Amino acid sequence: MRDIKYIVIHATATKEGKHFDSEDIDNWHKEKGWSGIGYHYVVLLDGMLEKGRKDDKIGAHVKGFNKNSIGVVYIGGLDKNGKPKDTRTELQKEALRELLKRLKWIYPKAEILGHRDFSKDKNGNGIIEPSEYMKHCPCFDAKTEYKNV
C-alpha cells in the first residue's frame, strides 16, 4: 500500500452543466501521452462516483506529489464563459463530502487539499494567495472547506 499524505481535489476545467465522465477524462489524458486517467475518483454532475485509477497505482494529477496522493476530480470548474468558478452541484458537494469521509477513514493521516494549494508562495509571506495560484483548480478553498472531514 502507498503512503498517502494528500487527498487532492481537482476540477476538470470544463464549462458548468456540461456532462463528462471518467471515460472522457481517460481519453483526454491518453491524448496527452499518459497511460490513462490520472485521477483516482471522478464526481459526476449528478453526484455519481466513477473510479479512475486504482488507489494503489500512482496518479498523474499534481506534479511532484503523485507518489503520495489520491486524486479526486469533479466535473466542472469553469463558468459558461470559460472563467474559473466553483460549479459543483449540490449533488456533487454531497458526494464529494461522503467520498472524502471514506478516504479519510482509509488514509487518516492524509491532508485534504485543492490542486491550487500546491502553488509556490512566491512572495514568502506564508500564504498562497490567488495571484500566486499555478491554477485556480478546484475553484474553491478545499483546504478550509474540508478541514474537519
C-alpha positions as CSV (number, residue, x, y, z in Angstrom):
1,M,0.0,0.0,0.0
2,R,1.2,3.5,-0.8
3,D,1.9,6.1,1.9
4,I,-0.9,8.6,1.2
5,K,-0.1,12.1,2.6
6,Y,-2.6,14.0,0.5
7,I,-6.1,13.7,-0.9
8,V,-6.1,16.3,-3.7
9,I,-9.3,17.8,-5.2
10,H,-9.4,19.0,-8.8
11,A,-11.9,20.3,-11.3
12,T,-11.9,19.1,-14.9
13,A,-11.8,22.7,-16.2
14,T,-14.9,22.1,-18.2
15,K,-17.9,24.5,-18.5
16,E,-20.7,24.3,-15.9
17,G,-23.5,21.9,-16.7
18,K,-21.6,20.0,-19.4
19,H,-21.6,16.3,-18.8
20,F,-18.3,14.4,-19.0
21,D,-17.3,11.2,-17.3
22,S,-14.2,9.1,-16.5
23,E,-14.1,7.7,-20.0
24,D,-13.8,11.2,-21.4
25,I,-11.0,12.1,-19.0
26,D,-9.3,8.8,-19.7
27,N,-9.3,9.7,-23.4
28,W,-8.1,13.3,-22.7
29,H,-5.2,12.0,-20.7
30,K,-4.2,9.4,-23.2
31,E,-4.2,12.2,-25.9
32,K,-1.5,13.8,-23.7
33,G,0.5,10.7,-23.9
34,W,-0.3,9.4,-20.4
35,S,-1.1,5.8,-19.7
36,G,-4.7,6.7,-18.8
37,I,-6.8,8.7,-16.4
38,G,-4.7,10.5,-13.9
39,Y,-7.3,10.7,-11.1
40,H,-8.5,8.0,-8.8
41,Y,-12.1,9.2,-8.4
42,V,-14.5,11.3,-10.6
43,V,-17.6,13.0,-9.2
44,L,-20.2,13.5,-12.0
45,L,-22.7,16.3,-12.2
46,D,-25.5,14.1,-10.7
47,G,-23.3,13.1,-7.7
48,M,-22.5,9.7,-9.0
49,L,-18.9,8.5,-8.4
50,E,-16.8,6.8,-11.0
51,K,-13.5,5.1,-10.4
52,G,-10.4,6.2,-12.3
53,R,-7.1,4.7,-11.4
54,K,-6.8,2.1,-8.6
55,D,-5.7,3.6,-5.3
56,D,-2.6,1.5,-5.3
57,K,-1.5,3.0,-8.7
58,I,0.4,6.3,-8.6
59,G,-1.8,9.1,-10.1
60,A,-1.0,11.8,-12.6
61,H,-2.6,14.9,-11.2
62,V,-0.1,17.0,-9.1
63,K,3.4,17.1,-10.5
64,G,5.9,16.2,-7.8
65,F,3.2,14.9,-5.4
66,N,1.6,11.9,-7.2
67,K,3.5,9.2,-5.4
68,N,1.9,10.1,-2.0
69,S,-1.6,11.3,-3.1
70,I,-5.0,10.3,-4.2
71,G,-6.6,12.5,-6.9
72,V,-10.3,13.3,-6.9
73,V,-11.9,15.4,-9.6
74,Y,-15.3,16.9,-10.0
75,I,-16.8,17.7,-13.4
76,G,-16.8,21.4,-14.0
77,G,-14.8,24.3,-12.7
78,L,-15.5,26.9,-15.4
79,D,-18.4,29.2,-15.9
80,K,-20.2,29.5,-19.3
81,N,-17.6,32.0,-20.4
82,G,-14.6,29.7,-19.5
83,K,-13.6,31.6,-16.3
84,P,-12.8,29.7,-13.1
85,K,-15.8,29.1,-10.9
86,D,-17.0,26.7,-8.3
87,T,-19.6,24.9,-10.4
88,R,-20.3,22.0,-8.1
89,T,-23.9,21.0,-8.0
90,E,-25.5,20.2,-4.6
91,L,-25.3,16.5,-5.5
92,Q,-21.6,16.8,-6.3
93,K,-21.0,18.6,-3.0
94,E,-22.8,15.8,-1.1
95,A,-21.0,13.0,-3.0
96,L,-17.6,14.7,-2.6
97,R,-18.0,15.1,1.2
98,E,-19.0,11.4,1.5
99,L,-16.1,10.3,-0.6
100,L,-13.7,12.4,1.4
101,K,-15.0,10.9,4.7
102,R,-14.4,7.4,3.3
103,L,-11.0,8.3,2.1
104,K,-10.0,9.9,5.4
105,W,-11.1,6.7,7.1
106,I,-8.8,4.7,4.8
107,Y,-6.0,7.3,4.9
108,P,-6.5,9.0,8.3
109,K,-3.2,11.0,8.2
110,A,-3.8,12.4,4.7
111,E,-4.4,16.1,4.4
112,I,-7.2,17.2,2.1
113,L,-6.1,20.0,-0.3
114,G,-7.0,21.6,-3.6
115,H,-4.7,21.5,-6.5
116,R,-4.0,25.2,-6.1
117,D,-2.7,24.6,-2.6
118,F,0.4,23.1,-4.2
119,S,1.3,26.5,-5.7
120,K,4.5,28.3,-4.6
121,D,4.4,31.1,-2.1
122,K,6.1,33.5,-4.4
123,N,6.3,36.4,-2.0
124,G,7.3,34.3,1.0
125,N,4.6,35.6,3.4
126,G,3.5,32.1,4.3
127,I,0.2,32.4,2.4
128,I,-0.6,31.1,-1.1
129,E,-2.6,34.0,-2.4
130,P,-4.8,33.9,-5.5
131,S,-2.2,35.9,-7.5
132,E,0.2,33.0,-6.8
133,Y,-2.0,30.1,-7.9
134,M,-0.5,28.0,-10.6
135,K,-4.1,27.0,-11.4
136,H,-7.4,28.0,-9.8
137,C,-8.3,24.4,-9.6
138,P,-10.6,23.3,-7.9
139,C,-12.1,26.8,-7.9
140,F,-12.9,26.8,-4.2
141,D,-11.0,26.6,-0.9
142,A,-10.9,22.8,-0.4
143,K,-8.3,23.1,2.4
144,T,-10.7,25.2,4.5
145,E,-14.0,23.6,3.4
146,Y,-12.9,20.1,4.3
147,K,-10.5,20.7,7.2
148,N,-12.9,18.9,9.6
149,V,-13.6,15.9,7.5
